[in-house]
Amino acid sequence: MKEYQVIIAGASFAGLSVALKLKGKVLLIDTADIGKRQISACGAPLDVIEGVGCKDSILQISNLFSLHVNGREVYFNLKKPYCTFDYFRFCSRLYSGTNAEFLKASVIKIEKNDLFVVHTSGGKFASRILVDATGWKAFIAEKLKPGYVHRNMLSFGIETEVPYREENFHFFYEPEFMKNGVSWIFPCGEFSRFGVASYSGERKLLPRLDVFLERYRLRRRQVHGGFFCYSLKEPVVDNVFIVGCAQGQTLPLTGEGIRRCIKYGIKCGEIIMRILEGEISMEEGLEKYSRSALGPKRKYSWLLRLQNGILKTPEKNLEIGARIVSSRLLSGFLEKRYLGI
Ligand SMILES: Cc1cc2nc3c(=O)[nH]c(=O)nc-3n(C[C@H](O)[C@H](O)[C@H](O)COP(=O)(O)OP(=O)(O)OC[C@H]3O[C@@H](n4cnc5c(N)ncnc54)[C@H](O)[C@@H]3O)c2cc1C
């Protein structure tokens, strides 16, 4: 059986960010080819995408977000620009910065002896360190600890990319398009990504997406999407590092996860590297990662309260609230707090 120092299951934002920091024998496993399974609108702060050397994947940049609520538009001028990017180019670029070997296969089963034995559709592999970056399903954590995934705390979203030129980012809290959730337009050059998401995990969203598109006289094209989990969970299960959406790093309210999957993926990779170099013990590394990945717990639960509160607030009051927080001083303060999570 082939042996590695580290095996990472899942080669998207979180898994690739862990790999970015590792030297030595590393195996990245994913069911899909790298960059071929886009689920998201691929919007993130510009400095995050540039910071991991993926500038050439950027499609559009804007400082302006407009929130549509109660039939009105409220503008937010961001201090830090936001961008959309090309998922395939982003992942390929990130992967090229790693030392990892890639295997296209599904992880099926895990055994733990002195080493982890990872059973995949492409054979068995062993490693001292194992990382679960398999997204909301947290495939490995769920296998090791059934019930790890909080199935009652999943949002579900879909989107389509259509030819439509737009200058800024749009969010909609308009029940006409989406009840118990949010809709968005994310511009990406000659195209824009139109999406709808349900906070309660409702899955029949195609008719809602169509109504949203019709408002702009557009027709649906290929659709992608999926679940995302909004409960922050244990970062370590049976000595396995759980990263990204698998651990619940996608934020409630905004559904933003890429920034945090990259941030905590990198953190996890740095800690694993220190273990491999003998600078810290395995136990110390697991403890350090746990503390770091649970750091934003209080701010995270604030966003969850806001998400629940918004669903119960009359639209008129939401509009008033949005106008208050859109003032230059307050929005700058809140943006800084939000980006600190
Ligand atoms: C419609 C929608 C729009 C979104 N838009 C945004 C946005 O604009 N900005 C933002 O910040 N966030 C957005 N998000 C959230 C964002 O997509 C997630 O936070 C992010 O994808 C999580 O990254 P990840 O690497 O943890 O997991 P994922 O991106 O889900 O990747 C998990 C990987 O694991 C692989 N995998 C799963 N099971 C196995 C297995 N058994 N064996 C091998 N491989 C496996 C999968 O193939 C996949 O490649 C959006 C989500 C949705 C659904």
The ligand as a MOL file (V3000), in Angstrom:
LIG
                    3D

  0  0  0     0  0            999 V3000
M  V30 BEGIN CTAB
M  V30 COUNTS 53 58 0 0 0
M  V30 BEGIN ATOM
M  V30 1 C -25.1030 28.4680 -4.8750 0
M  V30 2 C -23.9490 28.8170 -3.9580 0
M  V30 3 C -23.2670 30.0250 -4.1270 0
M  V30 4 C -22.2230 30.3490 -3.2780 0
M  V30 5 N -21.5440 31.5270 -3.5030 0
M  V30 6 C -20.4990 31.8620 -2.7160 0
M  V30 7 C -19.7480 33.0530 -2.9850 0
M  V30 8 O -19.9930 33.7710 -3.9490 0
M  V30 9 N -18.7370 33.3550 -2.1310 0
M  V30 10 C -18.4040 32.5760 -1.0660 0
M  V30 11 O -17.4790 32.9120 -0.3150 0
M  V30 12 N -19.0610 31.4090 -0.8220 0
M  V30 13 C -20.0940 31.0320 -1.6250 0
M  V30 14 N -20.7500 29.8470 -1.3940 0
M  V30 15 C -20.2510 28.9530 -0.3220 0
M  V30 16 C -19.0130 28.1990 -0.8580 0
M  V30 17 O -19.3530 27.5370 -2.0310 0
M  V30 18 C -18.4710 27.2080 0.1770 0
M  V30 19 O -18.1640 27.9020 1.3580 0
M  V30 20 C -17.1990 26.5310 -0.3580 0
M  V30 21 O -17.4360 25.8750 -1.5890 0
M  V30 22 C -16.6900 25.5050 0.6360 0
M  V30 23 O -15.4510 25.0370 0.1680 0
M  V30 24 P -14.8630 23.6240 0.6050 0
M  V30 25 O -13.5530 23.4760 -0.0630 0
M  V30 26 O -14.9310 23.4970 2.0780 0
M  V30 27 O -15.9200 22.5610 0.0500 0
M  V30 28 P -16.4480 22.3040 -1.4270 0
M  V30 29 O -16.1970 23.4820 -2.2850 0
M  V30 30 O -17.8480 21.8210 -1.2680 0
M  V30 31 O -15.5280 21.1190 -1.9440 0
M  V30 32 C -15.5750 19.8210 -1.4040 0
M  V30 33 C -14.8360 18.9030 -2.3620 0
M  V30 34 O -14.8110 17.5960 -1.8000 0
M  V30 35 C -15.0490 16.6430 -2.8090 0
M  V30 36 N -15.6070 15.4260 -2.1750 0
M  V30 37 C -16.7760 15.3170 -1.4840 0
M  V30 38 N -16.9450 14.0510 -1.0280 0
M  V30 39 C -15.8350 13.3600 -1.4350 0
M  V30 40 C -15.4040 12.0140 -1.2770 0
M  V30 41 N -16.1160 11.1050 -0.6000 0
M  V30 42 N -14.2160 11.6390 -1.8370 0
M  V30 43 C -13.4650 12.5290 -2.5240 0
M  V30 44 N -13.8210 13.8210 -2.6910 0
M  V30 45 C -14.9810 14.2320 -2.1640 0
M  V30 46 C -16.0440 17.3340 -3.7610 0
M  V30 47 O -15.9920 16.7660 -5.0510 0
M  V30 48 C -15.5450 18.7740 -3.7220 0
M  V30 49 O -14.6240 19.0590 -4.7620 0
M  V30 50 C -21.8230 29.4740 -2.2250 0
M  V30 51 C -22.4900 28.2540 -2.0680 0
M  V30 52 C -23.5250 27.9120 -2.9290 0
M  V30 53 C -24.2190 26.5840 -2.7650 0
M  V30 END ATOM
M  V30 BEGIN BOND
M  V30 1 1 1 2
M  V30 2 1 2 3
M  V30 3 2 2 52
M  V30 4 2 3 4
M  V30 5 1 4 5
M  V30 6 1 4 50
M  V30 7 2 5 6
M  V30 8 1 6 7
M  V30 9 1 6 13
M  V30 10 2 7 8
M  V30 11 1 7 9
M  V30 12 1 9 10
M  V30 13 2 10 11
M  V30 14 1 10 12
M  V30 15 2 12 13
M  V30 16 1 13 14
M  V30 17 1 14 15
M  V30 18 1 14 50
M  V30 19 1 15 16
M  V30 20 1 16 17
M  V30 21 1 16 18
M  V30 22 1 18 19
M  V30 23 1 18 20
M  V30 24 1 20 21
M  V30 25 1 20 22
M  V30 26 1 22 23
M  V30 27 1 23 24
M  V30 28 2 24 25
M  V30 29 1 24 26
M  V30 30 1 24 27
M  V30 31 1 27 28
M  V30 32 2 28 29
M  V30 33 1 28 30
M  V30 34 1 28 31
M  V30 35 1 31 32
M  V30 36 1 32 33
M  V30 37 1 33 34
M  V30 38 1 33 48
M  V30 39 1 34 35
M  V30 40 1 35 36
M  V30 41 1 35 46
M  V30 42 1 36 37
M  V30 43 1 36 45
M  V30 44 2 37 38
M  V30 45 1 38 39
M  V30 46 1 39 40
M  V30 47 2 39 45
M  V30 48 1 40 41
M  V30 49 2 40 42
M  V30 50 1 42 43
M  V30 51 2 43 44
M  V30 52 1 44 45
M  V30 53 1 46 47
M  V30 54 1 46 48
M  V30 55 1 48 49
M  V30 56 2 50 51
M  V30 57 1 51 52
M  V30 58 1 52 53
M  V30 END BOND
M  V30 END CTAB
M  END
